[in-house]
Amino acid sequence: MPYIEEQHDVRRRSITAVMMRAGTSKGLFLHRDHLPENTDEWSPILLSAMGSATGDKRQLDGVGGATSTTSKVAVVGRSQREDADVDYTFAQVAVGSKKVDMSGNCGNMACGVGPFALDEGLVTADPGQRELDIRIFNTNTGRILTSTVAVSAEGRFLEQGDHRISGYTGSGSRIKIRFENPGGSMTGKLFPSGLRQNHITVASPGVPREVTVRATLIDAANPFIFVDSSTLPSVYHQLGPDAPPSLDLIESIRRQGAVNMGLAPDPETAARTRATPKIAVLAPPRINAHTGGSSATADDGNNERQPDIDVTAFSMGKVHPSLQLTGAVCLGAATGISRTVASDLSRDGRPPEERRRDAPGKVDVPEISEKMSSLVGGEVCIGQRGGKILADVRVSPFGPRVEGVTVDRTAQRLFEGRVMLAA
């Protein structure tokens, strides 16, 4: 039987698929060998399946949810690599335009890869095994992830559990996902600009004059731009991050940051790739402000853990409801390395007037952030709109190198069957 099957109506086809909630995202999971060998031929299939083939903002003709967090696809197959069990390719399907972006990874969708691989028979557990490590090669970034999932008595993924994450009201079994050596995922460098801090100057509609902000440009799991909120103009703080002038300003910073990171030759080119680099605004932690869900279980004591840093994330030109999981990896790494914006702003950082006097720091001293010694087990607690998330960071003392970052998620299979495609 062909994997992409012709229907009785010759104008329609369908493809086998699974829909999953993966962390705080929702998307379609497909088998790699059900798609054409040439990845350039994937876009029409993915656009049709998600409902973006005509650029419809509501994605009425597909299974997409009309938001960036619910218009995602994971393509998974057995790996030929010795250091991986499965290969995983992430695709962000645009909402409102006919575009598919495979330039970066999605950490939330990555947490669904292990459960999908186990349930689909791409990997197997030994009889009686209750936990399984699954090695995942992310083709977007060329990096290895290790997913640790719970296994049922029948050898399938055990969904049920009492682990809770911020941004999702339910619970499930804990999925540990470790990003191995995440530095330089797309650019080949942890700090693509060669600096731990940069000054970025942009002009933006709705802002009366040019703006210069302080930011750290870092590439760990995904390229991110972390902006010091205190250097943003008053219009951003008065109108809020959701206001159109604020969104335009953030996008202008993102585009110029892409140029500084070597991801685009100019801002106009950067505008055509909305998914990378990603951008977020950082601020000192707001104590007791994040009382929503936690990345820890309700009875392990971490619900009382105060954030080390506060973040507002953006995605595809809008405020993101929660920090992307690769953002937690990247921000955890940045907090663990001294003289970054994240390190300066985190819980034990220096006062704003001292931070603003500093010039951008060169990457020349191999040191770990002093705050890492006071963080329990190397954990960074990140405050976000949806609550808190913990990132367990391991930074090498021999130079600014991130050995690994581990985060926790949950996942759930929502449907399995065939998705109808356009002609």
C-alpha positions in Angstrom: 0.0 0.0 0.0 1.4 3.4 -0.9 2.0 5.7 2.1 0.5 8.7 0.3 -2.8 7.1 -0.9 -5.1 8.2 -3.7 -8.7 8.5 -2.6 -11.7 7.6 -4.7 -12.0 11.2 -5.6 -8.9 11.4 -7.8 -8.3 15.0 -6.7 -7.6 14.0 -3.1 -4.8 12.1 -1.4 -4.1 11.2 2.2 -1.0 10.3 4.4 -0.6 8.4 7.6 -0.1 10.7 10.6 -0.2 11.1 14.3 -1.2 14.3 16.1 0.4 14.9 19.5 0.6 17.4 22.2 4.4 17.7 22.8 5.1 19.9 25.8 3.3 23.2 25.2 3.1 22.7 21.4 0.8 20.6 19.2 1.7 19.2 15.9 1.7 16.4 13.3 4.1 13.5 13.5 5.0 11.7 10.2 7.2 8.8 9.2 10.3 9.8 7.2 9.9 6.9 4.8 6.3 8.0 4.1 7.5 11.2 2.5 9.5 11.8 -0.7 13.3 11.2 -0.5 13.9 14.8 -1.6 13.0 17.2 1.3 12.4 20.0 -1.3 9.2 18.1 -2.2 7.8 18.1 1.4 6.4 21.6 1.4 3.3 21.1 -0.6 2.4 18.0 1.5 3.0 19.8 4.8 1.2 22.9 3.8 -1.8 20.9 2.6 -1.9 18.8 5.7 -1.8 21.8 8.1 -4.2 24.0 6.1 -1.7 26.6 4.8 -1.7 25.6 1.1 -3.8 28.7 0.3 -2.3 31.0 2.9 -5.4 30.8 5.1 -4.8 32.4 8.5 -7.4 30.1 10.0 -6.0 26.9 8.4 -9.6 25.7 7.9 -8.5 23.1 5.2 -6.1 21.3 7.5 -5.3 20.1 11.0 -3.3 23.2 12.0 -4.5 25.3 14.9 -3.9 28.7 13.4 -1.1 29.6 15.8 2.6 29.2 15.6 2.5 26.7 18.5 -0.1 24.5 16.8 1.2 24.6 13.3 4.2 22.3 13.6 5.4 19.0 12.0 7.9 16.4 13.1 9.3 13.9 10.6 10.8 10.9 12.3 12.6 7.8 10.9 15.2 5.2 11.9 18.7 6.6 11.9 21.7 5.1 10.1 24.0 6.9 12.5 25.9 4.9 15.1 25.2 7.6 17.8 21.5 7.9 17.2 18.4 5.7 17.2 16.2 8.0 15.2 16.5 11.0 13.0 14.1 13.9 13.5 13.4 16.9 11.2 11.3 19.8 12.4 9.1 21.9 10.2 7.4 25.2 11.2 4.4 25.6 8.9 3.5 29.3 8.6 0.0 30.6 9.5 -1.4 32.9 6.9 1.3 32.3 4.2 2.5 29.4 2.1 5.8 28.9 3.8 7.5 26.0 5.5 10.6 26.8 7.6 13.0 24.0 8.5 15.9 26.2 9.5 15.8 25.4 13.3 14.7 22.9 15.9 11.6 22.9 18.2 12.3 21.6 21.7 8.7 21.0 22.5 8.1 18.9 19.4 11.4 17.1 20.1 10.0 15.9 23.4 7.3 14.0 21.4 9.8 12.2 19.2 10.8 9.6 21.8 7.2 8.6 22.6 6.3 8.6 18.9 9.3 6.4 18.0 8.5 3.9 20.8 4.8 3.6 19.9 5.5 3.3 16.2 8.1 0.6 16.6 11.0 2.6 15.5 12.7 1.7 18.8 11.8 -1.0 21.2 12.1 -1.6 25.0 13.3 -4.8 26.6 10.7 -6.9 28.4 10.2 -5.4 31.9 12.0 -2.2 31.1 10.3 0.8 32.7 12.4 3.6 31.3 14.1 4.0 28.0 16.8 6.4 26.7 16.2 7.3 23.0 19.0 9.0 21.1 17.7 11.5 18.6 19.6 13.2 15.8 18.1 16.5 14.9 18.8 17.1 11.2 18.0 20.8 11.4 20.8 21.6 13.8 23.0 18.5 13.4 22.9 17.9 17.2 22.1 14.9 19.4 19.3 14.9 21.9 18.6 12.1 24.5 15.0 11.6 25.4 14.2 9.5 28.5 10.6 8.2 28.5 8.5 6.0 30.7 7.6 2.6 29.3 4.3 0.7 30.0 4.1 -3.0 30.8 3.1 -3.5 27.2 6.3 -1.8 26.0 4.6 1.4 24.8 5.0 4.9 25.9 3.4 5.4 29.3 1.6 8.7 29.1 0.0 8.8 32.6 1.8 10.5 35.4 1.7 13.4 37.9 4.4 15.5 36.4 3.3 19.1 35.5 4.8 21.7 33.3 4.0 25.4 33.0 1.8 26.4 30.1 -0.3 23.1 30.2 -3.0 22.5 32.7 -2.9 18.7 32.8 -0.2 16.2 33.9 1.6 13.2 32.5 4.7 11.1 32.9 8.0 13.0 33.0 10.0 13.1 29.8 13.6 14.2 30.3 15.2 15.6 27.2 18.9 16.4 27.2 20.4 18.6 24.6 24.0 17.3 24.1 26.7 19.9 23.3 24.1 22.4 22.0 26.5 25.2 21.3 26.8 26.4 17.6 23.7 24.5 16.4 23.3 26.7 13.3 26.3 29.0 13.3 29.0 26.8 14.5 29.7 29.1 17.5 28.2 29.6 20.9 28.6 33.4 20.5 28.4 34.0 16.7 29.3 37.6 17.0 32.4 36.8 19.0 31.0 38.9 21.9 29.0 37.9 25.0 27.2 41.2 24.7 26.3 43.4 21.7 24.9 46.8 21.2 22.2 46.7 18.4 21.0 49.9 16.8 17.8 50.0 14.8 15.1 52.3 13.5 11.5 51.2 13.8 8.0 52.5 12.9 6.3 53.9 15.9 9.5 54.8 17.7 10.5 58.4 17.3 14.3 57.9 17.1 16.9 55.2 16.6 17.2 52.8 19.5 20.3 51.0 20.8 19.7 48.0 22.9 22.0 45.7 24.8 21.7 42.0 23.9 23.5 38.6 24.0 23.5 36.7 20.7 23.9 33.1 21.5 23.4 29.8 19.6 22.7 26.8 21.9 20.0 24.4 20.5 18.7 27.4 18.5 20.1 30.9 17.8 18.6 33.4 20.2 18.8 37.1 20.8 18.3 38.0 24.4 17.6 41.7 24.9 18.0 43.6 28.2 14.5 45.1 28.9 16.0 48.2 30.6 17.6 49.3 27.3 14.3 49.2 25.4 12.6 52.6 24.8 9.8 53.9 27.0 7.2 53.2 24.2 7.8 49.4 24.7 7.2 49.6 28.4 4.2 52.0 28.2 2.3 50.1 25.4 3.4 46.6 26.4 5.1 43.8 24.3 1.8 43.0 22.4 1.4 46.5 21.0 2.1 46.8 17.2 4.9 49.4 17.7 6.6 47.1 20.2 6.3 44.1 17.9 7.7 46.1 15.0 10.6 47.2 17.2 11.3 43.6 18.4 11.2 42.4 14.8 13.7 45.1 13.7 16.1 44.0 16.5 15.7 40.4 15.5 16.5 41.1 11.8 19.6 43.2 12.7 20.6 40.5 15.2 20.4 37.9 12.4 22.9 39.9 10.4 25.2 40.3 13.4 25.0 36.5 13.9 25.9 35.8 10.3 22.6 34.2 9.6 21.6 36.8 6.9 23.6 39.3 4.8 21.1 42.1 5.5 17.9 42.8 7.4 15.7 42.4 4.3 17.0 38.8 3.9 16.5 38.1 7.6 12.8 39.2 7.3 12.2 36.2 5.0 13.2 33.6 7.7 10.9 34.4 10.6 11.7 31.3 12.7 15.4 31.9 13.2 17.0 33.6 15.0 14.4 33.7 17.8 14.3 36.7 20.2 13.3 37.3 23.8 13.4 40.1 26.3 15.0 39.6 29.7 14.5 41.3 33.0 15.5 40.7 36.6 13.2 38.1 38.3 9.8 39.3 39.7 9.6 37.4 43.0 6.3 35.6 43.5 5.0 36.8 40.1 5.0 33.3 38.5 2.6 31.2 40.5 1.3 29.2 37.6 2.3 25.7 36.6 5.8 24.5 37.3 8.1 22.3 35.5 8.4 20.3 38.7 5.8 18.0 40.2 3.5 19.3 42.8 5.2 17.5 45.7 8.9 17.9 45.1 9.3 21.4 46.6 10.2 23.2 43.4 6.8 25.1 43.2 8.3 27.4 45.9 11.5 28.0 43.8 11.8 31.6 42.9 12.9 32.5 39.3 16.5 33.4 38.6 15.4 35.5 35.6 12.3 36.7 33.9 11.6 36.4 30.1 9.1 37.5 27.5 9.5 35.4 24.3 8.4 36.2 20.8 7.7 33.9 17.9 6.8 34.6 14.2 6.2 38.3 15.0 4.0 37.8 18.0 4.4 37.4 21.8 4.8 33.7 22.5 2.6 32.3 25.3 5.6 30.7 26.9 9.3 30.4 26.4 10.2 27.9 23.7 11.9 24.9 25.0 15.0 25.5 23.0 14.8 29.0 24.4 15.0 27.5 27.9 18.1 25.6 26.8 19.6 28.7 25.3 18.7 31.0 28.3 19.9 28.4 30.8 23.2 28.3 29.0 23.5 32.1 28.8 22.7 32.4 32.5 25.5 29.9 33.3 28.2 31.9 31.5 29.5 35.1 33.0 29.2 38.6 31.4 26.2 37.8 29.3 23.0 39.8 29.6 21.3 36.8 31.1 24.0 36.4 33.7 24.0 40.1 34.6 20.2 40.2 35.0 19.7 37.0 36.9 18.9 36.7 40.6 22.3 37.7 42.0 23.3 40.0 39.2 24.6 43.5 39.5 22.4 46.6 39.8 21.1 48.2 36.5 23.3 51.3 36.8 26.4 49.1 36.9 25.2 47.0 34.0 24.6 49.9 31.8 28.1 51.3 32.3 29.6 48.1 30.9 30.8 47.9 27.3 30.0 44.7 25.4 32.2 41.9 26.8 34.7 40.0 24.7 34.8 36.2 24.8 38.3 35.9 26.2 38.0 34.6 29.8 36.9 31.0 30.3 34.7 31.4 33.4 31.4 30.1 34.6 28.8 32.5 36.0 29.3 33.0 39.7 25.6 32.4 40.1 25.9 28.8 38.9 27.6 27.9 42.2 24.5 29.0 44.1 22.0 27.3 41.9 20.8 23.9 43.1 22.4 21.2 41.0 23.2 23.7 38.2 19.5 24.4 37.7 18.3 27.8 36.4 14.7 28.7 37.2 13.1 30.8 34.4 10.1 32.9 35.0 7.7 33.3 32.0 4.2 34.2 31.2 2.9 30.7 31.8 4.7 30.0 35.1 8.2 28.6 35.6 10.5 26.2 33.9 13.7 24.6 35.1 16.8 24.0 33.0 19.6 21.8 34.4 22.8 23.4 32.9 26.2 21.8 32.6 28.9 24.3 31.6 32.5 23.3 31.1 35.0 25.2 33.2 37.5 25.2 30.3 36.1 27.9 28.1 32.6 29.1 27.4 31.3 25.7 26.4 27.9 24.2 27.2 28.2 20.4 27.8 24.5 19.8 28.0 21.1 21.2 29.2 18.3 19.0 30.4 14.6 20.0 30.6 11.4 18.2 31.5 8.2 17.9 29.4 5.1 15.7 29.0 3.4 14.5 25.8 0.2 13.0 24.7 -1.1 11.2 21.6 -4.3 12.9 20.3 -5.2 11.0 17.2 -3.8 8.6 14.7 -5.0 7.9 11.2 -4.8 9.6 7.8 -4.7 13.3 6.9 -6.4 14.4 3.7 -4.2 16.3 1.3 -5.1 18.7 -1.5 -4.8 17.6 -5.1 
